[in-house]
Amino acid sequence: MLGKGTRTVLAVLLAASFLQAAFRKEDVRVHVLDNGLKVLLLEDHDIPNVALYTFFRVGSRNERPGTTGLSHFLEHMMFNGTARFGPGEFDRVMEFNGGANNAWTSEDMTVYTDWFPASALEAMLDLEADRMQGLAFDPEVFESERGVVASERRMAVENNNEGLLAESVQATAVMAHPYHWSVIGWMSDILSWSLDDISRYYRTFYAPNNAVLVVVGDFDAASALELIKRHYGPIIASPPPPSVTTVEPEQLGPRLTVIRKEAQAPSFLMAYHAPACSGEDYPVLAVLEKALLDGESSRLYRRLVREEKLALAVGGGIQETIDPLLFMIHVKPRPGADLDRLEAVIEEELARLSAEGLTEREFKKALNIIRSDFYAGLQTISGQATLLGMAELLYGSYDRAFTIMQRYDALSLEKTGEAAARTFATEKKTVGKLIPQGGAQ
């Protein structure tokens, strides 16, 4: 009789085999319109639905001091009407056609996601093409949304100890690169943007030649492409936006940021410089993330929560970004916990990992989690659209979506210790501590 672990591995392998057969590079139809819009079409007729995702190459990475947070703010404005469709009309038309949508902004991109019955494809293409070129900037709506975003920042940063500490650590660890600030931006910038700022930003980055349109679901690719040409073809391309050329200088010594404020409990965060998603060490660090931080069997959970009783929870890991960013270790300390001892314990575990690497059991378990998560995402048209667009923007081409797992399959146990030693060096460390006012460090 097969053991539970063996059954789990077999289930992952069987699911992977099935999904690989159903999700193939040769089934993706690629077309670039004359105005530069790249279109990725993938038919999937399992259900009569369509996922329409628009990826714009703009995020906080493309901002500068004075315009921080504009990428996220523009995401808000995209739902507030055009000359053709007034405020609220986008959602009304979409919901009338049985659809739903969402959007999100990151360091590297802004993404608009639509899901709807196949019969609504042309209506949704009309809506999305319209707001790519005709966004309205009503002064009253502009000020209203400014207030909404300022409120978001207060909730996520100013009035959130973990958010405040994370922002401080990132700004301390990343000094030169635009990853220095968070996606939501600095409050002074939020309160200072002008209509001209947002309009100029929109014209610069919301252009067809700075976007990728991904359509996955129940449609005929040839017919869908004709609809896309009809609705998006007339949109005029903009000059290429400025490139991001700043390279973060090497960190030459440990850094510390301390926040003292009223709080019920301390907060702790440790960060190390880590590679971009295309970097050689990225996949092995993703494996180390699982072994160190994922679940109650992870190394740091066992040590900090169960054994030392210094913490209530741990989390974090490496971020998937175009340029190098950080490997974060978030810890929720127990009230009154000794933060110096907590830091020392983490360093002990990282030193042991650098010297010895993972055990074979840890290595295989982490790889199984990554494989399972990856292939689970491919079970939906939304997951397929997300993967294709992310591969295009983060790795430079949609077809990298079909080779991502090969990077993990090529890993060896020996690489875990080597990558840990390169990443978790003391001189690359930034520590953040939030200490309750009047409390002991």
C-alpha positions in Angstrom: 0.0 0.0 0.0 1.3 3.4 -0.9 2.2 5.9 1.9 0.5 9.3 2.1 3.7 11.1 0.9 4.1 8.8 -2.1 0.4 9.3 -3.0 0.8 13.0 -2.8 3.9 13.0 -5.1 2.0 10.8 -7.6 -1.0 13.0 -7.5 1.2 16.1 -8.3 2.9 14.3 -11.1 -0.3 13.0 -12.7 -1.9 16.5 -12.5 1.2 18.0 -14.0 1.2 15.6 -16.8 -2.4 16.2 -17.6 -2.1 20.0 -17.4 1.0 20.1 -19.5 -0.9 18.2 -22.3 -3.8 20.7 -22.1 -1.6 23.9 -21.8 0.8 24.0 -24.7 3.0 26.7 -26.2 2.0 25.7 -29.7 -1.7 26.4 -28.9 -1.0 30.1 -28.1 -1.7 32.4 -31.0 0.5 35.5 -31.0 -0.2 38.7 -33.0 1.2 42.2 -32.7 -1.0 45.0 -34.0 0.5 47.9 -36.1 0.2 50.1 -33.0 2.4 47.7 -31.0 -0.3 46.0 -28.9 0.8 42.4 -28.3 -2.0 39.9 -28.3 -1.9 36.4 -26.9 -4.9 34.1 -27.7 -5.4 30.7 -26.2 -8.6 28.7 -26.8 -10.0 26.6 -24.0 -13.5 25.2 -24.6 -14.0 23.4 -21.3 -16.5 26.0 -20.1 -18.3 28.8 -22.1 -16.3 31.6 -20.4 -13.5 33.9 -21.3 -10.7 35.6 -19.2 -9.6 38.9 -20.7 -6.4 40.3 -19.0 -4.7 43.6 -19.9 -1.1 43.9 -18.7 0.4 47.4 -18.7 4.2 47.7 -18.3 3.9 50.2 -15.5 4.3 50.0 -11.7 6.0 51.7 -8.9 9.3 50.8 -10.6 8.5 53.4 -13.3 7.8 56.3 -10.9 10.1 58.9 -9.5 10.2 61.2 -6.4 7.1 63.4 -6.6 5.0 60.8 -8.6 5.3 57.8 -6.3 2.0 56.0 -6.1 0.7 57.2 -9.4 0.6 53.7 -10.9 -1.8 52.5 -8.2 -3.8 55.8 -8.3 -4.3 55.4 -12.1 -5.6 51.9 -11.5 -8.4 53.6 -9.4 -9.1 56.2 -12.0 -9.5 53.5 -14.7 -12.9 52.6 -13.2 -14.2 56.2 -13.2 -15.4 56.7 -16.7 -14.6 57.9 -20.2 -16.3 60.2 -22.6 -18.3 57.2 -23.9 -19.0 55.4 -20.6 -19.5 57.6 -17.6 -18.6 56.8 -14.0 -19.9 53.4 -13.0 -20.8 52.4 -16.6 -18.0 50.0 -17.0 -19.2 47.8 -14.2 -22.8 48.2 -15.1 -22.3 47.0 -18.7 -19.9 44.3 -17.5 -22.4 43.0 -14.9 -25.3 43.2 -17.3 -23.4 40.8 -19.6 -22.7 38.4 -16.6 -19.1 39.4 -16.0 -16.9 40.4 -13.2 -13.5 42.2 -12.9 -10.7 43.2 -10.8 -7.3 45.0 -11.0 -4.0 45.2 -9.2 -0.7 47.1 -9.3 2.7 45.9 -8.3 6.3 47.1 -8.6 6.5 46.1 -12.2 3.0 46.1 -13.8 -0.7 47.1 -13.6 -3.2 44.4 -14.6 -6.9 44.6 -15.4 -8.8 41.3 -15.2 -12.2 40.5 -16.7 -14.1 37.2 -16.6 -17.4 36.8 -18.5 -19.5 34.5 -20.7 -18.2 33.9 -24.2 -21.1 35.8 -25.6 -19.9 39.1 -24.0 -16.4 39.1 -25.7 -17.1 42.0 -28.1 -18.8 44.1 -25.4 -15.8 43.6 -23.1 -13.3 44.3 -25.8 -15.2 47.5 -26.6 -15.0 48.6 -22.9 -11.4 47.8 -22.4 -10.2 49.4 -25.7 -12.2 52.5 -24.8 -10.6 53.1 -21.4 -7.1 52.4 -22.9 -7.5 55.6 -25.0 -10.3 57.8 -23.6 -10.1 57.9 -19.8 -11.8 61.0 -18.4 -10.1 63.1 -15.7 -13.0 64.8 -13.9 -11.6 67.1 -11.2 -14.2 66.1 -8.6 -13.7 62.4 -9.2 -9.9 63.0 -9.1 -10.1 64.6 -5.7 -12.5 61.9 -4.4 -10.1 59.1 -5.5 -7.2 60.9 -4.0 -9.0 60.8 -0.6 -9.7 57.1 -1.1 -6.0 56.3 -1.8 -4.8 58.5 1.1 -7.2 56.5 3.3 -5.8 53.2 2.0 -2.3 54.4 2.9 -3.4 55.3 6.4 -4.9 51.9 6.9 -2.1 49.9 5.3 0.9 51.9 6.5 0.4 54.7 9.1 -2.0 52.7 11.2 -0.6 49.3 10.5 2.6 48.4 12.4 3.7 45.6 10.1 3.1 47.8 7.1 5.0 50.7 8.6 7.9 48.6 9.4 7.9 46.9 6.0 8.0 50.3 4.3 10.9 51.4 6.5 12.9 48.2 5.9 12.5 48.3 2.1 13.4 52.0 2.0 16.5 51.3 4.1 17.6 48.2 2.2 16.9 49.7 -1.3 18.6 53.1 -1.6 18.9 53.9 -5.3 16.5 51.8 -7.3 12.8 52.8 -7.6 11.9 49.8 -5.5 12.9 52.1 -2.7 9.3 53.2 -2.2 6.1 51.1 -1.8 3.5 50.7 -4.5 1.0 52.9 -2.7 3.6 55.8 -2.6 4.5 58.4 -0.1 1.7 60.4 1.5 3.2 63.7 0.6 3.1 62.7 -3.1 -0.5 61.4 -2.9 -1.6 64.7 -1.5 0.3 66.7 -4.2 -0.5 65.0 -7.5 -2.1 67.3 -10.1 -4.5 66.5 -12.9 -1.7 67.2 -15.3 0.5 64.6 -13.6 -2.0 61.8 -13.9 -3.0 62.8 -17.4 0.6 62.8 -18.5 1.3 59.5 -16.8 -1.7 57.9 -18.5 -0.6 59.1 -22.0 2.9 57.8 -21.4 2.2 54.4 -20.0 -1.3 53.4 -21.1 -0.5 53.0 -24.7 -1.0 49.9 -26.9 2.7 49.6 -27.4 3.2 49.4 -23.7 0.5 46.7 -23.1 -0.1 43.0 -23.6 -3.7 41.7 -24.1 -4.2 38.1 -23.0 -7.4 36.3 -24.0 -8.1 32.7 -22.8 -11.3 30.7 -23.0 -14.2 29.7 -25.2 -13.8 31.6 -28.5 -12.5 31.2 -32.0 -9.0 32.7 -32.2 -9.4 34.0 -35.8 -12.7 35.7 -35.0 -11.4 37.1 -31.7 -8.4 38.6 -33.4 -10.6 40.4 -35.9 -12.6 41.9 -33.1 -9.4 43.0 -31.3 -8.2 44.6 -34.5 -11.5 46.5 -34.9 -11.5 47.9 -31.4 -7.8 48.3 -30.6 -6.3 48.9 -34.0 -7.3 52.6 -34.2 -5.6 53.4 -30.9 -2.5 55.5 -31.6 0.8 54.4 -30.1 2.8 56.6 -27.8 6.6 57.2 -27.8 8.3 54.5 -25.8 8.3 55.3 -22.0 11.6 56.0 -20.4 13.6 53.0 -19.4 14.5 52.1 -15.8 18.3 52.2 -15.8 19.2 52.6 -12.1 21.0 49.6 -10.6 21.0 49.2 -6.9 24.6 49.4 -5.6 26.0 46.5 -3.6 25.2 46.6 0.1 28.5 46.5 2.0 27.4 46.2 5.6 24.3 45.4 7.8 21.7 48.1 8.2 19.2 48.7 11.0 15.9 50.6 11.2 14.1 51.1 14.5 10.6 52.5 15.0 9.4 53.4 18.5 5.7 54.0 18.9 2.6 53.0 20.8 1.9 49.3 20.1 0.5 46.2 21.8 3.4 44.1 20.7 6.7 44.5 18.9 7.2 43.8 15.2 10.3 42.3 13.5 11.5 42.1 9.9 14.7 40.9 8.4 15.6 41.4 4.7 18.4 40.3 2.4 19.2 41.4 -1.1 17.9 38.8 -3.6 18.0 38.2 -7.3 15.4 39.2 -10.0 13.1 36.4 -11.0 15.3 35.7 -14.1 18.4 35.3 -11.9 20.1 32.0 -11.5 19.5 31.7 -7.8 15.8 32.7 -7.9 14.3 29.2 -8.1 16.5 27.8 -5.4 15.6 30.7 -3.1 11.9 30.0 -3.8 12.6 26.4 -2.6 14.4 27.8 0.5 11.4 30.0 1.2 9.2 27.0 1.6 11.6 25.2 3.9 12.3 28.2 6.0 8.9 29.9 6.3 6.0 27.9 4.9 3.9 26.2 7.4 4.3 24.8 10.9 6.9 22.3 9.8 9.2 25.0 8.5 12.6 25.6 10.2 11.9 29.1 11.5 8.4 28.3 12.7 9.7 25.3 14.6 12.5 27.2 16.1 10.9 30.6 16.9 7.3 29.5 17.7 7.5 26.0 19.1 11.0 25.8 20.7 12.0 29.3 21.7 8.5 30.6 22.1 9.7 34.0 20.8 7.1 34.4 18.1 3.4 33.7 17.2 4.0 33.4 13.4 6.5 33.7 10.6 6.2 34.4 6.9 7.8 36.1 3.9 10.1 34.9 1.2 11.4 36.1 -2.2 9.5 38.5 -4.5 9.1 37.8 -8.2 10.3 41.0 -9.8 12.0 42.3 -12.9 15.0 43.7 -11.0 16.6 42.4 -7.9 14.7 43.0 -4.7 14.6 41.3 -1.3 14.1 38.0 0.5 11.9 39.0 3.5 11.6 37.2 6.8 8.5 38.5 8.7 8.1 37.6 12.3 5.2 38.3 14.6 6.9 38.4 18.0 5.2 37.5 21.3 4.5 40.6 23.4 7.6 41.3 25.4 9.8 39.0 23.3 13.6 39.7 23.2 14.1 41.0 19.7 17.9 40.6 19.9 17.5 36.9 20.8 15.0 36.5 18.0 17.5 38.0 15.5 20.2 35.8 16.8 18.1 32.6 16.4 17.3 33.5 12.8 21.0 34.1 12.0 21.8 30.7 13.6 19.3 29.0 11.3 20.5 30.8 8.2 24.1 30.0 9.0 23.3 26.3 9.4 21.4 26.4 6.2 24.3 28.0 4.4 26.7 25.4 5.8 24.6 22.3 5.3 21.9 23.1 2.9 18.5 21.5 3.1 17.8 17.9 4.0 16.6 15.7 1.1 13.2 15.5 2.7 12.9 19.3 3.0 14.1 19.7 -0.6 11.6 17.3 -2.0 8.7 18.7 0.1 9.4 22.2 -1.0 9.6 21.2 -4.7 6.3 19.4 -4.4 4.6 22.4 -2.9 5.9 24.6 -5.7 4.8 22.2 -8.4 1.4 21.7 -6.8 0.8 25.5 -6.6 2.0 26.0 -10.2 -0.2 23.4 -11.8 -3.2 24.2 -9.6 -3.1 27.7 -11.1 -3.3 26.2 -14.6 -6.7 24.5 -13.9 -8.6 27.8 -14.6 -8.6 30.1 -17.6 -7.8 32.9 -15.2 -4.7 31.1 -14.0 -3.6 30.5 -17.6 -4.1 34.1 -18.5 -2.2 35.3 -15.5 0.8 33.0 -16.1 1.0 34.0 -19.8 0.9 37.7 -19.0 3.3 37.5 -16.1 5.8 35.5 -18.2 5.6 38.2 -20.9 6.2 41.1 -18.5 8.6 39.6 -16.0 10.6 37.2 -18.1 10.4 39.0 -21.5 8.3 36.4 -23.4 5.1 34.5 -22.8 6.8 31.2 -23.8 8.8 31.3 -20.6 5.6 30.1 -19.0 6.2 26.7 -20.5 9.8 26.4 -19.2 9.4 27.8 -15.7 9.1 24.4 -14.0 12.2 23.2 -15.9 14.3 25.6 -13.8 13.0 23.8 -10.7 13.5 20.3 -12.2 17.1 21.2 -12.8 17.9 22.1 -9.2 20.1 19.9 -7.0 20.2 19.5 -3.3 23.8 20.9 -3.2 22.7 24.2 -4.7 20.5 25.0 -1.6 23.5 25.6 0.7 25.5 27.5 -1.9 22.6 29.8 -2.7 21.9 30.4 1.0 25.5 31.3 1.6 25.5 33.8 -1.3 22.2 35.4 -0.2 22.2 35.3 3.6 25.5 37.1 4.1 25.6 39.5 7.1 26.7 42.4 4.9 23.5 42.1 2.8 21.2 42.2 5.8 18.7 44.9 6.8 16.9 44.5 10.2 13.7 46.3 11.2 12.4 46.5 14.7 9.2 48.1 15.9 9.5 48.6 19.7 6.4 49.5 21.7 6.9 52.9 23.3 8.5 52.5 26.6 9.2 48.8 25.9 12.6 47.0 26.0 14.4 46.1 22.8 
